């Protein structure tokens, strides 16, 4: 699989999750990530903000892909976002349900690892 295809896949996944968080933070992704806390209005505000961040990163990445532009800055931005989600979730410890920690570990941690690997390829 080409690096650009991997970047596109991550961007499309980010777009789907980001849109779900931005549009319905208390329905699907929010409770799966932070559990019952997702029902609180303040948590919904933060979940929407994270969703909007991910939509913006995805749209910028997809636009750069379409234009044939350098993807390095977009991959770095995605890696920073995913790394922050991963670290913050782990730092919260048992305040985050086990399934939320596992899900973020797989999604954000996995995407972080792939993006760090892609950076070496994109900079070559």
C-alpha positions in Angstrom: 0.0 0.0 0.0 1.4 3.4 -0.9 2.0 6.1 1.7 -0.5 8.4 0.1 -3.2 5.6 0.3 -2.4 5.2 4.0 -2.7 8.9 4.6 -6.0 8.9 2.7 -7.3 6.0 4.8 -6.4 7.8 8.1 -8.0 11.0 6.8 -11.2 9.3 5.9 -11.4 7.6 9.3 -10.7 10.9 11.0 -13.4 12.5 9.0 -16.0 9.9 10.0 -15.1 9.9 13.7 -14.8 13.7 13.7 -18.2 14.2 12.1 -19.8 11.8 14.5 -18.3 13.6 17.5 -19.1 17.1 16.2 -22.7 16.2 15.2 -23.8 13.8 17.9 -21.2 13.8 20.7 -23.5 11.9 23.2 -24.7 9.2 20.8 -21.9 6.9 19.6 -18.3 8.0 19.9 -18.5 10.0 23.1 -19.9 7.3 25.4 -17.6 4.7 23.9 -14.6 7.0 24.7 -15.5 8.6 28.0 -18.5 6.6 29.2 -21.4 8.2 31.1 -19.4 11.5 31.3 -20.4 12.1 27.6 -23.9 12.9 28.8 -22.7 16.0 30.6 -23.2 19.2 28.6 -19.7 20.4 29.2 -18.3 17.1 27.9 -20.4 17.5 24.8 -18.8 20.9 24.2 -15.3 19.4 24.4 -16.3 16.4 22.3 -17.7 18.6 19.6 -14.4 20.7 19.6 -12.4 17.5 19.2 -14.7 16.4 16.4 -14.3 19.7 14.6 -10.5 19.5 15.0 -10.6 16.1 13.3 -12.9 17.2 10.5 -10.5 20.1 9.8 -7.5 17.9 9.8 -9.2 15.4 7.5 -10.4 18.0 5.0 -7.0 19.7 4.9 -5.3 16.3 4.3 -7.8 15.2 1.7 -7.4 18.6 -0.1 -3.6 18.2 -0.1 -3.9 14.7 -1.4 -6.2 15.9 -4.2 -3.8 18.7 -5.1 -0.7 16.4 -5.0 0.8 18.7 -2.4 3.3 17.8 0.3 1.5 15.9 3.1 4.1 16.3 5.8 2.5 19.1 7.8 -0.9 17.4 7.7 0.6 14.1 8.9 2.4 15.9 11.7 -0.9 17.6 12.7 -2.7 14.3 12.8 0.1 12.7 14.7 0.0 15.5 17.3 -3.8 15.2 17.6 -3.7 11.4 17.9 -0.8 11.4 20.3 -2.6 14.0 22.5 -5.8 11.9 22.5 -3.8 8.8 23.4 -1.8 10.4 26.2 -4.7 12.3 27.7 -6.9 9.2 27.7 -4.2 7.1 29.4 -3.4 9.9 31.9 -7.0 10.0 33.0 -6.6 6.4 34.1 -9.7 4.7 35.5 -11.8 7.8 35.0 -12.0 6.6 31.4 -13.8 3.2 31.0 -11.7 0.2 30.0 -13.4 0.0 26.6 -12.6 3.7 26.0 -8.9 3.3 26.9 -8.7 0.2 24.7 -10.5 1.9 21.8 -8.3 5.0 21.9 -5.3 2.8 22.3 -6.1 1.0 19.1 -7.4 3.9 17.1 -5.3 6.9 18.2 -2.3 4.8 19.2 -2.3 2.8 16.0 -2.8 5.9 13.8 0.0 7.7 15.7 2.4 4.8 15.0 1.4 4.6 11.3 1.8 8.4 10.9 5.2 8.5 12.6 6.3 5.7 10.1 4.8 7.7 7.2 6.8 10.8 8.2 10.0 8.9 7.5 8.6 7.9 4.1 7.2 11.3 3.2 10.5 13.0 4.1 12.6 10.7 2.0 
